[in-house]
Amino acid sequence: MGGTEGVGGTESQEAVPGTPPTGTAPDAVRARRRVAAALMLGMGLAALDGTIVATAVPQIVGDLGGFAVFSWLFSGYLLAVTVTLPVYGKLSDTFGRKPVLVAGIILFLVGSVLCAAAWNMAALIAFRVVQGLGGGALQGTVQTIAADLYPLKERPKIQAKLSTVWATSAVAGPAVGGLLAAYADWRWIFLINLPVGAVALWLVVRHLHEPARPRPATRPRVDWAGALAVFATGALLLTALVQGGVAWPWLSAPSLGLLGASAAAAALTVVIERRAADPVIPGWVWRRRTIASVNLALGAMGLLMVAPTVFLPTYAQSVLGLGPIAAGFVLSVMTLSWPVAAALSDRVYNRIGFRRTAITGMSGALLVLLCFPLLPYPGAAWQPALLMLLLGATLGLFQLPLIIGVQSTVGWTERGTTTASVLFCRQVGQSLGAALFGAVANGVLAGRLTAAAVPGLPGDLDAVSHALEAPASLSAAATDHLRRAVDTAVDHVFAGAAGAAVLALLVLVLLAPRRFPVLDEHGDTSRTPKD
């Protein structure tokens, strides 16, 4: 890759808006800290809302009904967040970060109020989609503003803080949701967003000041056709991935129809974007080796993250016999080491470069994932907890250098689109992982149930979890067989996650450039850090 690739024309040859110059006044430093606080609050809102609803589902279903479709409370939110990320990224590059973030916070809060006022499950699902439309703006724009505000040397600190907020909110969400549902009312799960969001909104409006940029020669045109095509493609694909194997079989007409429709929509999106004067997803996102390789590597990371986040709690409860709180702790230790490793990653990539640091981190993650199937049966809780502690450290060393590195290769006018593309690929990877590894786990469990000569086993997969929750209803042999079956299924999932880690390593080794074309604060190509 040439030294100037990633500059993106003369527009990138400008100082990064929002970044205080050296020797900035104390007032400017305080303003930046207040904006950083707003970013952390915004990140906390987006992270908390993804998990806080989970433990309140029984109360929500008991009040509104709709048990058959309650999973769309999560799927609808996820779909809206994911498919809007590229759109918000392009809008922030075109019109500025502040209006996009303000609109996102307002939309999120409006969605929260509507969710609290929902009168049936269909209305609640629709309003969760509204929340997700705001959540997409929060996720992408917060990460972009963090890169705008802080120079390269300081970005690991703010990114580590955002990672800590995300991890803490994600882990605390189920507990907060359960407490509110048990001692107040499930509607407070959404109303609690209002004071937090109001503070974040006030801080952004009051303290985030983006310097005026040169007026473009022509009025910016929004590629609404491309945005609609991207939205439709993502919605169709993610619906197929989220619902396939759950609401209907993979080879059924709904799955095949949705997958076929998403392929057709993707082809239409390519045609529209090639003809657009200012496309939502510009071609340079995939033509530049640095951005394309980071997108693919983070997509592979999203794929492998399904193993610990989705299947480890099941393993801890079904195989180790832990309660929900203890099972959550086994997973949450990963959130302790992740931000610490991320905060310290600059000491590594300043010495050996972004690419080699990410390779080091993913190599460690691969070893950890391969160790999981080697755990004894049934084992002790500290064993998977130790692996999760190590996995968090390795992934913190992998993800943050790539995000900071790719953000540092583009100027202000391209950073929003670049950041959104990275987050979008990670989200799609998670959806692919949930579908793929869910099919793997179900296949292994079904095979174990069919081949077993143990009497009294559940007749189908849906009855497995219920049987393990009430082991007294099974014989000792049947209970042991089920637990071993779950253990084997999760082992296969972690082996698949190791395969995703290998894929990420291949992308970094074969596709990523040895040297990221980092720009300095004035838009010139820098020689540091070295790869």
Secondary structure, DSSP 8 states (H G I E B T S, - for coil): --TTTT--SGGGSS--TT---TT--HHHHHHHHHHHHHHHHHHHHHHHHHHTTGGGHHHHHHHH--GGGTTHHHHHHHHHHHHHHHHHHHHHHHH-HHHHHHHHHHHHHHHHHHHHT--SHHHHHHHHHHHHHHHHHHHHHHHHHHHHHS-GGGHHHHHHHHHHHHHHHHHHHHHHHHHHHHHS-TTHHHHTHHHHHHHHHHHHHHH---------SS-----HHHHHHHHHHHHHHHHHHHHBTTTB-TTSHHHHHHHHHHHHHHHHHHHHHHH-SS-SS-THHHHSHHHHHHHHHHHHHHHHHHIIIIIHHHHHHHTS---HHHHHHHHHTHHHHHHHHHHHHHHHHHHH-HHHHHHHHHHHHHHHHHHGGGS-SS--THHHHHHHHHHHHHHHHHHHHHHHHHHTTS-HHHHHHHHHHHHHHHHHHHHHHHHHHHHHHHHHHHHHHHH---TT--SSTHHHHHHHHSGGGS-HHHHHHHHHHHHHHHHHHHHHHHHHHHHHHHHHHHTS-SS---B-TTS-B---S--
